[in-house]
């Protein structure tokens, strides 16, 4: 009996201790907007001042001036956030990649639940964390779908995440009528954007998106207050990366990575202030990778619980030292391949372009739904753009970019040649970071997938095995590929037979870069080795495509084109084909590009649009016009097919059965006509193949 009384007493004391602990720990509300860089907020200098609520929140809290996204696109950033691990450390850096992660990788809501936090998301349809796991990240929240204030009041401490779509890139899409859509000129026009009505139209449209975001934030803060939770709740606001006008989202410039971060901390938790008093600015370098570790630290997570996290705690009693540098990364964006890394301190931004043959402004279909992109590209094609305005679409991207971003926020003055000492230091810092976090990007996604299947590993596990993924050697070879030094040719040729797939990859890119620099000079041994490589069974198809490109450039056109045609026969290599057909000089690839477009089996609308852009921009006026006609008819065909499908499914409820059959017959006749017209257009396009 005495033992039962003692046990009950102990349980009471534990419960009381937990109540006290709960009151001593803050609730956390994290508001995340999409696609807007820091300078869209009034508090960060937008002269339009579309965000009075957030500006007021900054005055009541702390505005962080040097916060940067880990990666400037949403899904890989969410992958980084949900785990606290950089996406490139897990293979999840490609947009919509979905690589598996090991079961022992915890998601941050799970750790919050371990420390007795209630976890919920509201106004948040974002469920794509760009990874696969035995556990669904959305199942790790107590409430993953909606905000229920009563639940939050009863289950303190809590973390609740709001995600607003008001500023998503898609909100800036749509048509533009220069006669009707007249707006004032943007006061914050970037120096690389031309002064065009369509450009100002999208600036104005996006400022209105910011106003809507601000209204949503005002409503949530009001509800927090009305429910009596404000005095116990830290409110955090950030975007998910920069954006949203062209040359921002997806790119490692300030416009794509510099993000807003505002933290409002109640008086009750003033010991957590990052500066002396509210209203002050915090200038420390902060990476988005730091966020989950910091939020968990505020909740009292232990060092053991935080050990998988790769960021640092930048706020609160467990605050860690500010780093000298922070790092960002870019890989495949939609179907467009690339590999870029950046390093920055308080003054300098160093960008390392591992694939300098890839234009920054390569055609990415989704972005062309925005009038600003369409207008800018046409202005460039018309030859009207200035040197600064043209650079984005140019094909002469430097392997090294270096900016003094306090003097050149728009990153338009590449001063790399004058800062070689700083570049050398920052490149070494980049290397050390890549080795520390196991940068998985030195293999293409194609090759990584092949390796993971062979070894039955996740990318996270694979890149941590030096006998399979010798990262230091890969970095060395990648660096050599960017030296443009002909004395490396024997090394590159020898490495075509290396046992490591990554060394073969970077040796081919080294030869490609030398070809662009005019330093390969049809080297007979190199070309013989490449011819052998493209015909070798079991090699990486992507690497064979790159090798074929070198052959085409160096006068072995028939051998190179034969391999490109062979690759194009298999639908699963659509991404490789579309990128190659866009990158390779049109005069060299013209017959294959036309054949592939006519074939029309590219496995996706985006692929078709990319190839159409190649034929329109690089082809003759007649070929361009035929391509436009074909695309117009393709859209009409698709619309009619959709119409017939809808009618047959009985979705036109207002129609009688007889009317439905009449409408189907009418739509089918129109469809047949459009298909006939398109076939005539494609026949005319075939004539261009025989002219080559």
C-alpha positions in Angstrom: 0.0 0.0 0.0 2.8 2.4 1.0 4.6 1.5 -2.3 1.5 2.5 -4.3 1.2 5.8 -2.5 4.9 6.5 -3.1 4.5 5.6 -6.8 1.4 7.8 -7.2 3.3 10.7 -5.5 6.2 10.3 -7.8 3.9 10.3 -10.8 2.3 13.5 -9.6 5.7 15.1 -9.2 6.7 14.1 -12.7 3.5 15.5 -14.1 4.0 18.7 -12.2 7.6 19.0 -13.4 6.4 18.5 -17.0 3.8 21.2 -16.6 6.4 23.6 -15.3 8.8 22.6 -18.1 6.0 23.2 -20.7 5.4 26.7 -19.4 9.2 27.4 -19.6 9.4 26.3 -23.2 8.1 28.5 -26.0 5.5 27.6 -28.5 6.8 28.1 -32.0 4.8 29.3 -35.0 6.8 29.2 -38.3 5.2 31.0 -41.2 6.7 30.1 -44.6 6.0 32.0 -47.9 7.0 30.7 -51.3 9.5 32.1 -53.8 10.0 35.6 -52.6 13.5 36.9 -51.9 14.3 39.3 -49.0 14.0 42.5 -51.0 10.4 42.0 -51.8 9.5 43.0 -48.2 9.3 46.7 -47.2 11.5 46.0 -44.2 14.2 44.8 -46.6 14.0 47.9 -48.8 11.1 47.3 -51.3 10.0 50.9 -52.1 6.4 49.6 -52.8 6.1 48.6 -49.2 3.6 45.8 -49.8 4.1 44.1 -46.4 3.1 46.4 -43.5 2.3 43.5 -41.1 5.7 41.8 -41.7 7.4 45.2 -41.4 5.7 45.7 -38.0 6.7 42.2 -37.0 10.3 43.1 -37.8 10.0 46.3 -35.7 8.7 44.2 -32.8 11.2 41.4 -33.3 14.5 40.8 -35.0 15.3 41.1 -38.7 18.1 38.9 -39.9 19.9 40.6 -42.8 22.2 37.7 -44.0 20.0 34.7 -44.3 20.4 32.4 -47.4 18.6 29.4 -48.8 20.5 26.1 -49.0 19.1 25.6 -52.4 17.0 28.0 -54.4 14.1 25.8 -55.2 11.3 24.4 -53.1 11.4 20.6 -53.0 15.1 20.1 -52.3 14.9 22.8 -49.7 12.0 21.0 -48.0 14.2 17.8 -48.1 16.9 19.8 -46.3 14.5 21.2 -43.8 12.6 18.0 -42.9 15.9 16.2 -42.1 18.3 19.0 -41.1 20.6 17.5 -43.7 21.7 19.2 -46.9 19.9 17.7 -49.8 23.2 17.1 -51.6 24.3 15.0 -48.7 21.4 12.6 -49.4 21.1 12.7 -53.2 17.9 14.6 -53.0 19.2 17.8 -54.6 17.5 17.3 -58.0 14.0 18.8 -58.3 11.5 16.0 -57.8 14.2 13.4 -57.4 12.7 11.2 -54.7 15.8 9.2 -53.7 15.4 6.9 -50.7 16.9 7.9 -47.3 17.8 5.5 -44.6 15.2 4.7 -41.9 17.4 6.0 -39.2 17.2 9.5 -40.6 14.7 11.3 -38.4 12.4 14.0 -39.5 12.4 17.1 -37.3 8.7 16.8 -36.3 9.5 13.4 -34.9 12.2 14.9 -32.7 9.8 17.6 -31.5 7.4 14.9 -30.5 10.3 13.1 -28.6 10.7 16.3 -26.5 6.9 16.5 -25.9 6.0 19.1 -28.4 2.6 18.9 -30.3 3.3 19.3 -34.0 0.9 20.5 -36.6 0.7 22.2 -40.0 -2.1 24.4 -41.2 -2.8 26.1 -44.5 0.0 23.8 -45.8 -0.6 21.6 -48.8 3.1 21.0 -49.2 3.7 17.3 -48.8 6.5 16.8 -51.3 9.8 16.4 -49.4 11.7 15.2 -52.4 12.6 11.9 -50.8 11.4 8.4 -50.2 11.5 6.8 -46.8 10.0 3.8 -45.0 8.1 6.5 -43.1 6.0 9.2 -44.7 7.2 12.6 -43.4 3.6 13.8 -43.3 2.7 11.0 -40.8 5.3 12.4 -38.3 3.0 15.3 -37.4 0.3 15.1 -34.8 -1.9 17.0 -37.2 -0.5 17.4 -40.7 -3.4 19.1 -42.4 -5.1 21.9 -40.5 -4.9 24.5 -37.8 -7.1 23.8 -34.8 -6.5 26.5 -32.2 -8.2 24.6 -29.4 -5.8 21.7 -30.0 -2.8 24.0 -29.8 -4.1 25.7 -26.6 -4.6 22.2 -24.9 -1.3 20.8 -26.2 1.4 23.3 -25.3 4.3 23.5 -26.0 3.7 23.2 -29.8 5.2 23.9 -33.1 2.9 24.9 -35.9 3.9 25.6 -39.5 1.9 27.8 -41.8 2.7 27.6 -45.5 1.2 30.3 -47.8 1.0 29.9 -51.5 0.2 33.6 -52.1 3.6 34.4 -53.5 4.3 31.2 -55.4 5.8 31.7 -58.8 2.6 30.5 -60.5 0.8 33.5 -59.1 2.8 35.7 -61.4 1.8 33.8 -64.5 -0.8 34.8 -67.1 -1.2 36.8 -70.2 -0.4 40.5 -70.7 -2.3 43.0 -72.8 -0.2 46.1 -73.3 -3.3 48.2 -74.1 -5.1 47.2 -70.9 -2.5 46.2 -68.4 -0.8 49.5 -67.8 1.1 49.9 -64.5 3.6 52.3 -63.1 7.2 51.4 -63.6 8.8 49.3 -60.9 10.9 51.3 -58.5 13.0 48.2 -57.6 13.8 47.0 -61.2 16.9 44.8 -61.1 19.8 46.1 -63.2 19.7 42.9 -65.4 16.0 43.3 -66.2 15.2 45.5 -69.3 12.8 48.4 -69.0 9.8 46.7 -70.6 6.0 47.1 -70.0 5.6 43.3 -69.5 8.4 43.3 -67.0 6.9 46.1 -65.0 3.5 44.3 -65.2 4.9 41.3 -63.4 6.7 43.4 -60.8 3.4 45.0 -60.0 1.5 41.7 -60.0 4.0 40.2 -57.6 3.9 43.2 -55.3 0.1 42.4 -55.1 1.0 38.8 -54.2 3.1 40.2 -51.3 0.1 42.2 -50.2 -2.0 39.1 -50.1 0.7 37.2 -48.1 0.8 40.1 -45.6 -2.9 40.0 -45.1 -2.8 36.2 -44.4 0.0 36.8 -41.8 -2.0 39.5 -40.2 -5.0 37.1 -39.8 -2.8 34.4 -38.3 -1.2 36.8 -35.8 -4.6 38.1 -34.8 -5.9 34.6 -34.2 -2.8 33.8 -32.1 -3.5 36.9 -30.0 -7.2 36.1 -29.7 -6.5 32.6 -28.5 -4.3 33.9 -25.7 -1.1 32.3 -27.1 1.0 35.3 -28.3 2.8 35.8 -25.0 4.1 32.2 -25.0 4.9 31.9 -28.7 7.9 32.7 -30.8 6.8 33.6 -34.3 9.2 33.1 -37.1 8.7 34.2 -40.7 10.8 33.2 -43.7 10.4 32.4 -47.3 11.4 29.0 -48.7 14.1 30.5 -51.1 14.5 33.6 -53.2 12.6 34.7 -56.3 10.5 35.2 -58.2 11.2 37.2 -61.4 13.5 35.5 -64.0 17.1 34.9 -62.9 16.2 34.6 -59.2 14.5 31.4 -58.1 16.7 28.4 -59.1 19.9 30.5 -59.3 22.7 31.0 -56.7 22.7 34.8 -57.1 21.4 37.0 -54.3 18.1 37.2 -56.0 17.6 33.4 -55.7 19.2 32.8 -52.2 19.0 35.9 -50.1 15.8 35.4 -48.0 13.8 37.2 -45.4 14.0 36.0 -41.8 12.1 37.7 -39.0 11.8 36.3 -35.5 9.4 37.8 -32.9 10.2 36.7 -29.3 7.8 37.5 -26.4 9.2 39.4 -23.4 8.8 36.2 -21.4 11.6 34.6 -23.4 13.9 37.7 -23.7 16.8 35.5 -22.6 16.6 34.1 -26.1 17.0 37.5 -27.8 19.7 37.5 -30.5 20.3 41.2 -29.9 19.9 43.7 -27.0 16.3 44.6 -27.8 13.5 44.1 -30.3 13.6 46.1 -33.5 17.3 45.5 -33.9 18.9 43.8 -36.9 21.0 40.7 -36.8 23.8 40.6 -39.3 25.1 37.0 -38.7 25.4 34.6 -41.6 22.5 32.2 -41.4 21.8 29.2 -43.7 18.4 27.6 -44.1 20.1 24.4 -43.1 20.4 25.9 -39.7 16.6 26.2 -39.2 15.5 22.8 -37.9 18.4 22.5 -35.6 17.7 25.9 -34.2 14.0 25.4 -33.7 14.6 22.1 -31.9 17.2 23.7 -29.7 14.7 26.4 -28.7 12.5 23.5 -27.6 15.2 21.9 -25.5 16.4 19.1 -27.7 19.6 17.4 -26.5 22.9 17.3 -28.4 22.2 13.6 -29.0 18.9 14.4 -30.6 20.5 17.0 -32.8 23.5 15.0 -33.9 22.2 14.2 -37.5 21.7 17.9 -38.2 24.3 19.6 -40.4 23.4 23.2 -39.6 24.3 25.2 -36.5 22.1 26.7 -33.7 22.0 30.5 -34.4 19.5 31.5 -31.7 18.9 30.8 -28.0 20.9 29.5 -25.1 22.7 26.8 -27.1 23.8 29.2 -29.8 26.8 28.1 -31.8 29.5 30.3 -33.3 28.9 32.1 -36.6 30.7 30.4 -39.5 33.2 32.1 -41.7 31.3 30.9 -44.8 28.0 29.5 -45.8 27.3 27.4 -48.8 24.5 26.9 -51.4 24.0 24.4 -54.2 22.1 24.0 -57.5 21.6 20.8 -59.6 18.9 19.7 -61.9 16.0 22.1 -62.1 12.9 20.4 -63.6 14.4 18.6 -66.7 17.3 21.0 -67.1 20.6 19.6 -65.8 23.3 21.7 -64.2 25.8 21.6 -61.2 26.7 24.8 -59.3 28.0 25.4 -55.8 28.6 28.8 -54.0 30.5 30.1 -51.0 29.9 33.4 -49.4 31.1 35.4 -46.4 30.0 38.9 -45.4 31.4 40.6 -48.5 32.1 38.1 -51.2 30.1 35.6 -53.3 32.0 32.9 -55.1 30.1 30.7 -57.6 31.7 27.5 -59.0 30.0 26.4 -62.3 31.0 22.8 -62.8 29.2 22.7 -66.1 30.1 26.0 -67.7 28.8 24.9 -71.1 25.3 25.1 -69.7 23.8 28.6 -70.3 22.2 30.1 -67.2 19.1 31.1 -69.1 18.6 27.7 -70.8 14.9 27.2 -71.8 13.0 26.0 -68.8 9.3 25.7 -69.9 7.7 26.5 -66.5 9.3 29.9 -66.3 8.0 30.9 -69.7 4.4 31.0 -68.3 5.5 34.4 -66.9 5.3 37.4 -69.2 8.5 38.8 -67.7 10.5 35.8 -69.0 8.9 35.8 -72.4 9.3 39.6 -72.9 13.0 39.5 -71.7 13.9 36.6 -73.9 12.3 38.2 -77.0 14.0 41.5 -76.3 17.3 39.5 -76.2 16.6 37.6 -79.4 15.7 41.0 -81.1 19.2 42.2 -80.3 18.0 45.0 -78.1 19.3 43.9 -74.7 22.4 45.6 -73.2 25.4 43.6 -72.3 24.2 43.2 -68.7 20.7 42.3 -69.8 22.1 39.8 -72.4 24.4 37.9 -70.1 21.8 35.6 -68.6 20.9 34.1 -72.0 24.5 34.0 -73.3 26.4 30.7 -73.9 29.7 31.8 -72.5 29.2 31.2 -68.8 32.4 31.4 -66.7 33.5 28.5 -64.6 34.2 31.0 -61.8 32.1 33.9 -60.8 33.0 36.3 -58.0 31.0 39.2 -56.7 31.4 42.0 -54.1 27.8 41.8 -53.2 27.7 44.8 -50.8 28.6 46.9 -53.9 26.9 44.8 -56.5 23.8 43.2 -55.0 22.5 42.2 -58.4 25.7 40.2 -59.1 26.3 41.6 -62.5 30.0 42.5 -62.2 32.0 39.3 -62.2 35.4 40.4 -60.8 36.9 36.9 -60.6 40.1 37.8 -62.5 41.0 40.5 -59.9 40.4 38.3 -56.9 42.3 35.1 -57.4 43.6 34.9 -53.9 40.1 35.1 -52.4 38.9 32.6 -54.9 41.6 30.1 -54.0 40.7 30.4 -50.3 37.0 30.1 -50.9 37.5 27.2 -53.2 39.4 25.4 -50.5 36.6 26.1 -48.0 34.2 24.7 -50.5 36.2 21.5 -50.9 36.4 21.1 -47.1 32.6 21.5 -46.8 31.9 19.1 -49.7 34.0 16.5 -48.0 32.5 17.1 -44.6 28.9 16.8 -45.8 29.5 14.2 -48.6 28.5 16.2 -51.6 26.7 13.6 -53.8 26.5 15.7 -56.9 29.7 14.4 -58.5 27.7 11.7 -60.1 24.8 12.4 -62.3 21.4 11.2 -61.2 21.4 8.6 -64.0 24.7 7.2 -62.8 23.8 7.4 -59.1 20.6 5.5 -59.7 22.5 2.8 -61.5 25.1 2.5 -58.7 22.5 2.4 -55.9 20.6 -0.4 -57.6 23.8 -2.4 -58.1 24.9 -2.0 -54.5 21.5 -1.9 -52.9 22.2 1.3 -50.9 20.6 4.7 -50.5 22.5 7.7 -51.8 23.1 8.8 -48.2 24.9 5.5 -47.5 26.6 5.2 -50.8 28.4 8.5 -50.7 29.8 7.7 -47.3 31.7 4.7 -48.6 35.0 5.9 -50.1 35.6 2.5 -51.7 32.5 3.2 -53.9 32.4 7.0 -54.0 36.0 8.4 -53.6 34.8 12.0 -53.2 38.2 13.6 -52.8 39.3 12.0 -56.2 36.1 13.2 -57.8 36.6 16.7 -56.7 40.2 16.7 -57.9 39.1 15.4 -61.3 36.2 18.0 -61.5 38.7 20.7 -60.7 41.1 19.5 -63.4 38.2 19.5 -65.9 37.9 23.3 -65.3 41.5 24.1 -65.7 41.3 24.1 -69.5 44.9 22.8 -69.6 45.9 20.6 -72.6 48.5 18.9 -70.4 45.6 17.1 -68.7 44.6 15.3 -71.9 46.6 12.1 -71.2 45.1 12.0 -67.7 41.6 12.4 -69.1 42.2 9.7 -71.8 43.5 7.3 -69.2 40.6 8.0 -66.9 38.1 6.9 -69.5 39.0 3.4 -68.5 39.1 4.1 -64.7 37.1 1.7 -62.5 35.3 4.6 -60.9 32.3 5.9 -62.9 32.7 9.4 -61.5 36.3 9.7 -62.8 35.1 8.7 -66.2 32.4 11.4 -66.0 34.7 14.2 -65.2 37.4 13.2 -67.6 34.9 13.4 -70.5 33.7 16.9 -69.2 37.4 17.9 -69.1 37.8 17.0 -72.8 34.5 18.8 -73.6 35.7 22.0 -71.8 39.0 21.8 -73.7 37.1 21.5 -76.9 35.1 24.7 -76.1 38.4 26.5 -75.3 39.8 25.4 -78.7 42.6 23.4 -76.9 41.7 19.9 -77.8 42.5 20.4 -81.4 41.3 17.1 -82.7 43.8 15.2 -80.5 43.9 11.8 -82.3 44.4 9.7 -79.1 41.6 11.5 -77.3 39.2 11.1 -80.2 40.0 7.5 -80.7 39.5 6.8 -77.0 36.1 8.7 -77.1 35.0 6.7 -80.2 35.8 3.5 -78.3 33.9 4.8 -75.2 30.7 5.7 -77.0 30.5 2.2 -78.5 31.3 0.3 -75.3 28.6 -1.8 -73.8 27.4 -1.0 -70.3 28.8 2.5 -70.1 26.7 5.4 -68.8 24.4 6.7 -71.5 24.7 10.3 -70.3 28.5 10.0 -70.4 28.3 8.6 -73.9 26.2 11.5 -74.9 28.8 14.0 -73.6 31.5 12.0 -75.4 29.5 12.1 -78.6 29.2 15.9 -78.2 33.0 16.1 -78.1 33.3 14.0 -81.2 30.8 16.2 -83.1 32.6 19.3 -82.1 36.0 17.9 -83.1 35.0 16.8 -86.6 33.8 13.2 -86.0 30.3 14.2 -86.6 29.0 11.0 -88.1 30.2 8.9 -85.1 28.8 11.4 -82.6 25.4 11.8 -84.3 25.0 8.0 -84.7 25.3 7.6 -81.0 22.9 10.5 -80.2 20.3 9.0 -82.6 20.7 5.6 -80.9 20.2 7.2 -77.4 17.1 8.9 -78.7 15.4 5.6 -79.6 14.8 4.9 -75.9 12.2 7.0 -74.1 13.9 6.7 -70.7 16.7 8.9 -72.0 14.4 11.8 -73.0 16.0 14.1 -70.4 19.5 13.4 -71.8 18.3 13.9 -75.4 16.4 17.1 -74.8 19.4 18.7 -72.9 21.9 17.6 -75.6 19.7 18.8 -78.5 19.5 22.2 -76.8 23.1 22.5 -75.8 24.8 21.2 -79.0 25.3 23.7 -81.8 22.1 23.7 -83.9 24.1 23.5 -87.2 25.7 20.3 -85.9 22.6 18.7 -84.5 19.8 20.0 -86.8 18.8 16.8 -88.6 18.5 14.9 -85.3 16.7 17.7 -83.6 14.1 17.8 -86.4 13.7 14.0 -86.4 13.2 13.9 -82.7 10.7 16.7 -82.7 8.7 15.0 -85.5 8.9 11.7 -83.7 6.9 13.3 -80.9 7.5 10.6 -78.3 9.5 12.5 -75.8 7.7 11.5 -72.7 6.5 14.9 -71.6 5.1 18.3 -72.6 8.2 20.1 -71.2 10.5 18.1 -73.4 8.4 19.0 -76.5 8.5 22.7 -75.5 12.2 22.7 -75.0 12.8 21.2 -78.4 10.3 23.5 -80.0 12.2 26.5 -78.6 15.4 25.2 -80.2 13.9 24.9 -83.6 12.2 28.3 -83.3 15.2 30.2 -82.0 18.0 28.5 -83.9 16.3 27.4 -87.1 15.6 29.3 -90.3 12.6 31.6 -90.4 10.7 29.0 -92.4 11.5 26.2 -90.0 10.7 28.4 -87.0 7.3 29.2 -88.5 6.5 25.5 -89.2 7.4 24.7 -85.6 5.1 27.4 -84.3 2.3 26.0 -86.5 3.0 22.5 -85.3 2.9 23.6 -81.6 -0.3 25.5 -82.1 -2.0 22.5 -83.7 -0.6 20.2 -81.0 -2.4 22.3 -78.4 -5.6 22.2 -80.4 -5.3 18.4 -80.8 -4.8 18.0 -77.0 -7.8 20.3 -76.3 -10.1 18.3 -78.6 -8.9 15.0 -77.2 -9.7 16.3 -73.7 -13.1 17.5 -74.9 -14.0 14.0 -76.4 -12.8 12.3 -73.2 -15.0 14.5 -71.1 -18.0 13.9 -73.3 -17.6 10.2 -73.3 -17.2 10.2 -69.5 -20.6 11.8 -69.2 -19.3 14.9 -67.5 -21.6 17.2 -69.6 -24.6 16.6 -67.4 -26.7 19.3 -69.1 -26.6 17.5 -72.4 -29.1 14.8 -73.6 -27.6 11.5 -74.8 -28.3 12.6 -78.4 -26.6 16.0 -77.8 -23.6 14.2 -76.4 -23.2 12.0 -79.5 -23.6 15.0 -81.7 -20.9 16.9 -79.8 -18.5 13.9 -79.9 -19.0 13.6 -83.7 -18.3 17.3 -84.1 -15.2 17.3 -81.9 -13.9 14.2 -83.6 -14.2 15.8 -87.0 -12.3 18.9 -85.8 -9.7 16.6 -84.2 -9.2 14.8 -87.5 -8.8 18.1 -89.3 -6.2 19.3 -86.9 -4.2 16.1 -87.1 -4.3 16.2 -90.9 -3.1 19.8 -90.8 -0.3 18.9 -88.4 0.8 16.0 -90.5 1.2 18.3 -93.5 3.3 20.7 -91.4 5.5 17.8 -90.2 6.0 16.6 -93.8 7.3 20.1 -94.7 9.6 19.9 -91.7 11.0 16.5 -92.9 12.2 18.3 -96.0 14.7 20.2 -94.0 16.4 17.0 -92.9 17.3 16.1 -96.5 18.7 19.5 -97.0 21.4 18.9 -94.4 
